[in-house]
Amino acid sequence: MYYRGIIHVHSCFSYDSVMKPEMIVRIAEKNRLNFIIVTDHETTKGAVAVQKIVRKRNLNMQVPLAAEYKTSYGDMIAAFITNEITDMDFGNFCKEVREQGGILLFPHPLIGHREIDYVAENSDLIETFNSRTDKEANRKAYNLAQKYHKPMYAGSDSHLKGEFLNAVLSIKSNEDLKNALLNFKINIERNNSSTPYNVIKSQYIKAIKMKNPWLFASQTKKLMAHVYNRNLLRPFQ
């Protein structure tokens, strides 16, 4: 028997998602998931909202407090924390997470980061499959985790309902989730790739929420290019 769940999902509390916490719980319950690590951009509000629903409905589902923060070296996921992280200087960020008893997850290492090796050394886990990333970037992330002997996980990085189950993980049911993640006890049960359409759609959501016409225009240009190349709905290769 296994304890199944998902790491790296976004709710409507992120600027590029409209997934309501109620929908996240509904999908998780329907698919018999036992844990969800909600990682909204710069805020734990999504995780808190999901926690409240899970408690109210008395579900057997673990939802640690977590978020994805943009540090001075790029995006990092802080999980199993107790309070919002406030200092985005990478060194101070890591220190604050650890002081709260949290762990550091390194998402999509080849996308939007600098000093990648240094970040990897200071991370607890490395995301070696991201459903919104191409195979080459995921392969390099895998090699990075191997180089620094770090536990690996797969992240759906879902911003939309259709991406939610792209990456499903499992551990032995009697394992503590935090301990299992830190001690290489996690299995990747499913790792399906997303599509350019989903990424562009979430960027449109961001453009609307942030009232950014330039982002809207740039995504329209990308949309047309993918339509022309007939790969808009083709999973990342």
C-alpha positions in Angstrom: 0.0 0.0 0.0 1.3 3.4 -0.9 0.8 7.0 0.2 0.1 9.0 -3.0 0.3 12.7 -3.8 1.5 15.7 -5.8 4.3 18.3 -5.3 4.4 21.7 -7.0 0.8 22.9 -7.8 -0.6 26.4 -8.1 -3.9 27.8 -7.0 -5.8 31.0 -7.8 -3.6 32.7 -5.2 -0.8 32.6 -7.8 -0.8 35.4 -10.4 -0.9 32.8 -13.2 -3.5 30.4 -12.1 -7.3 30.2 -11.6 -7.4 26.9 -9.8 -9.6 27.3 -6.8 -8.6 25.4 -3.6 -12.0 23.6 -3.6 -11.2 22.2 -7.0 -7.7 21.1 -5.9 -9.2 19.2 -3.0 -12.0 17.7 -5.2 -9.6 16.4 -7.8 -7.2 15.1 -5.1 -10.0 13.3 -3.2 -11.4 11.8 -6.5 -8.0 10.4 -7.3 -7.4 9.2 -3.8 -4.4 11.4 -3.1 -3.0 11.5 0.4 -0.8 14.6 0.2 -0.6 17.8 -1.8 2.2 20.3 -1.6 0.6 23.6 -2.8 3.3 26.0 -4.0 1.8 29.4 -4.9 4.1 32.2 -6.0 5.3 34.3 -3.1 2.5 33.2 -0.7 1.3 30.4 1.5 -2.3 31.5 1.2 -3.2 28.7 -1.3 -1.8 26.0 1.0 -3.7 27.5 4.0 -6.9 27.6 2.0 -6.5 23.9 1.0 -5.6 23.0 4.6 -8.8 24.6 5.9 -11.0 22.6 3.4 -9.2 19.3 4.2 -9.7 19.9 8.0 -13.4 20.9 7.5 -14.1 17.8 5.5 -12.0 15.6 7.8 -10.0 14.1 4.9 -7.0 11.9 5.3 -4.8 14.2 3.3 -1.6 15.9 4.4 -1.1 19.5 3.2 2.1 21.1 4.5 2.5 24.8 4.5 4.5 25.7 1.4 5.1 28.2 -1.3 7.3 28.9 -4.3 9.4 32.0 -3.8 11.6 34.0 -6.2 14.9 34.3 -4.4 18.0 36.2 -5.5 19.1 33.0 -7.3 15.7 32.0 -8.7 12.6 30.1 -7.7 12.8 27.9 -4.6 10.0 25.9 -2.9 9.9 26.1 0.9 7.8 23.3 2.3 6.9 22.2 5.9 7.4 25.8 7.1 5.4 27.5 9.8 5.2 31.1 8.6 5.6 33.1 5.4 9.3 33.5 4.3 10.2 37.1 3.9 13.9 37.5 3.1 14.6 36.7 -0.6 18.4 36.8 -0.4 19.2 33.2 -1.1 21.5 32.6 1.9 19.0 34.3 4.3 16.1 32.5 2.6 17.7 29.1 3.2 18.5 30.0 6.8 14.9 31.1 7.5 13.4 28.0 6.0 15.7 25.7 8.1 15.0 27.7 11.3 11.3 27.0 10.7 12.0 23.3 10.3 11.2 23.4 6.6 12.9 21.8 3.6 14.1 23.3 0.4 13.0 22.0 -3.0 14.8 23.1 -6.2 12.1 23.4 -9.0 12.9 23.3 -12.7 16.7 24.0 -12.1 17.5 24.8 -15.8 14.7 27.5 -16.0 15.2 30.9 -14.5 18.1 30.3 -12.1 21.7 31.4 -11.7 24.5 29.8 -9.6 22.7 26.4 -10.3 25.4 24.3 -8.7 25.4 26.4 -5.5 21.6 26.2 -5.3 21.7 22.5 -5.8 24.2 22.0 -3.0 22.0 23.9 -0.6 18.7 22.2 -1.6 17.2 19.2 0.0 15.5 17.8 -3.1 15.8 18.5 -6.8 12.9 18.5 -9.3 14.2 16.2 -12.1 10.9 16.1 -14.0 8.8 19.2 -14.5 5.8 18.7 -16.8 6.2 22.2 -18.3 9.9 21.6 -19.2 11.4 19.8 -22.2 13.2 16.5 -21.9 16.7 18.0 -22.3 16.2 20.4 -19.3 14.7 17.5 -17.3 17.7 15.3 -18.2 20.1 18.0 -17.0 18.2 18.4 -13.8 18.5 14.6 -13.3 22.2 14.8 -13.8 22.4 17.7 -11.3 20.6 15.6 -8.6 23.0 12.7 -9.3 26.0 14.9 -9.1 25.1 16.2 -5.6 23.4 13.0 -4.4 20.1 14.7 -3.8 16.6 13.0 -3.6 14.6 13.6 -6.8 10.9 14.3 -7.3 8.6 15.0 -10.2 6.5 18.2 -10.3 3.4 18.8 -12.3 3.9 22.5 -11.9 0.1 22.7 -12.6 -1.6 26.0 -13.1 -4.6 24.5 -14.8 -7.0 21.7 -14.0 -5.8 19.6 -16.9 -2.2 19.6 -15.7 -2.9 18.7 -12.1 -2.2 14.9 -12.4 0.7 15.2 -14.7 3.1 14.1 -12.0 2.0 11.7 -9.3 4.3 10.4 -6.5 4.1 7.6 -4.0 5.8 6.5 -0.8 5.2 3.6 1.5 2.0 4.3 3.5 3.7 4.0 6.9 6.4 6.6 6.1 6.4 10.2 7.4 6.1 12.4 4.4 8.9 14.9 5.2 11.2 12.1 6.2 10.4 10.1 3.1 11.2 13.0 0.9 14.5 13.6 2.6 15.6 10.0 2.6 15.1 9.0 -1.1 11.9 7.1 -0.3 9.7 8.7 -3.0 8.6 6.9 -6.2 7.5 8.7 -9.4 4.3 7.0 -10.4 3.3 9.3 -13.3 5.2 11.9 -15.3 3.2 13.3 -18.2 4.3 16.4 -20.1 2.2 19.5 -20.5 1.8 21.5 -23.7 2.8 25.0 -25.0 -1.0 25.8 -25.0 -1.2 25.3 -21.2 1.9 27.5 -20.5 0.6 30.3 -22.8 -2.8 30.1 -21.2 -1.4 30.6 -17.7 0.7 33.5 -19.0 -2.5 35.1 -20.4 -4.0 34.6 -16.9 -1.0 36.4 -15.5 -1.3 39.2 -18.0 -4.9 39.8 -17.1 -4.4 39.6 -13.3 -1.3 41.9 -13.5 -2.9 44.2 -16.1 0.1 43.8 -18.3 -0.7 44.4 -22.0 2.9 43.8 -23.1 2.8 40.3 -21.6 -0.5 39.7 -23.3 0.9 40.8 -26.7 4.1 38.7 -26.3 2.0 35.6 -25.5 -0.2 36.2 -28.5 2.9 36.2 -30.7 4.0 32.9 -29.1 0.6 31.5 -29.7 0.7 32.3 -33.4 4.1 30.8 -33.7 3.1 27.6 -32.1 -0.1 27.4 -34.3 2.1 28.0 -37.4 4.5 25.2 -36.3 1.5 23.0 -35.5 2.9 22.1 -32.0 0.5 24.1 -29.8 -1.1 21.0 -28.3 1.9 18.7 -28.6 3.5 17.7 -25.3 6.9 19.1 -24.6 9.6 16.9 -26.1 
